Amino acid sequence: MPPASAPKSCVILFDLKTEDRQKGLDSLTNILLYNRLSEVKDECKLFLFNSHNVDAQCAGVSLINSNLTIDALINTIKTFEVGESNWMEAIIFGINELEEEFNKPGIITLQIVVISDLKSFKSEKNKHLEESIIKSLKQHDIFVYFIGPNVQPSKTIFSEHDLIEWMRNLEGKGEYFDFVKRIVTETKSCICSFDLGVHLFNSFKYRKGKQPWTEPLSFGTVLSLPFPTIKITDRQPPFKLQMDKNDTDVKRVCEEQEDVEINMHDTVSGLVRHGKFVRIPDEKLFKIEGPRCFSVLGFTDSKKVPEYLLQGEETYKLVSTGVQDDSYLEFFWTLISVMIELDKYIVAKKVYYANLNPKYVVLIPRLDKDTRGFIVCELPYAEDIAFDYKEENSAPKVQVSKETTNYLDSMNVTSDKCKIQVPLAPRMMIDTNCLNMINKVKEKLTEGK
């Protein structure tokens, strides 16, 4: 079990004056369904602004029970009458709602989502209010997403850096726009269309990283380095379809006679070793006992760890946080420098919690602008690796025509010759299967309506 993911605490402000309200409701549904289907349940509060209902804390802002079922929640929103509210005061209201979360221990990503086409926004020309908003957003490290304006990037967004650059050069109309742009540029937040909203809401975040795993890296029983391990990539989708875990429908048959059904009560658990069956009680079958640890097993040449072995589901980094003693830091930097010089990697055993399956990882030393420490990649077990198949005859040489390479380049979004305009690269989008599941759930919710 890995360290807990950094939780999100989110305030959604939905503008009832948005002209294409259905698109706004679709974006809201996507965000809420993504959160509800995910294994990590983040906190989310939903408010309507430009509402006729008056909240005691902020005029024109109404609280909606976000624990309602999605269809009940959407139907509730449709019953509210349009009113008036100050959008800047609504954002301050959202900041105040998140202030308590900011003071909680651990790493928490705070988010304000404004679902609006911004056409109802007006310039307040209140410098004091503007400065107060910017200061509070920076102080509490809050992301702000304005989802709804019809803005599209002029080129494909591949990374957070590309998105920040897009925001910096964004042009828009309206007196309010200058301040909206200032919010997103100074807090490294974003403005995007309804279609891109659910993607950037989930991919453009975690500036502070994820919850660190604090088990020190130990060299035998004498030396250990108190440096945290932080997850930097996670290739697992946040949710996926699973078979119904109902064992009553499972039938067990005899291996020699598949037409003979075996009653579960007539079976015993165990393992076959050296041709003999060894009976093992269910509670002890495959049970692992051992302490939590992060232990160095040895050093190896980098050439003995090819890149195709480093394709695990998760990648981490082991870095200094600046709070370690000078003696540890001196050893840490010396170790990294010598390993780079000798072209060596560390192989280590990692057990997240006591009595869990161990994972074996390789620590790759790095001293560059992105990482000053170790990149930690999971290694596969022997049974996970297929033996290389070598053909007796070498593959025939094929002459690839220029027309073929040009055609392939025209579809490659990383190529300068690409003729396809796509707003977001795959790494800036949510998992395709997840999006398909969200759409299927939405179809079910709207059946018969």
Summary of the structure (lengths in Angstrom):
residues: 449
radius of gyration: 27.2
end to end distance: 42.6
largest distance: 83.9
contacts: 1185
relative contact order: 0.12
helix: 33%
strand: 23%
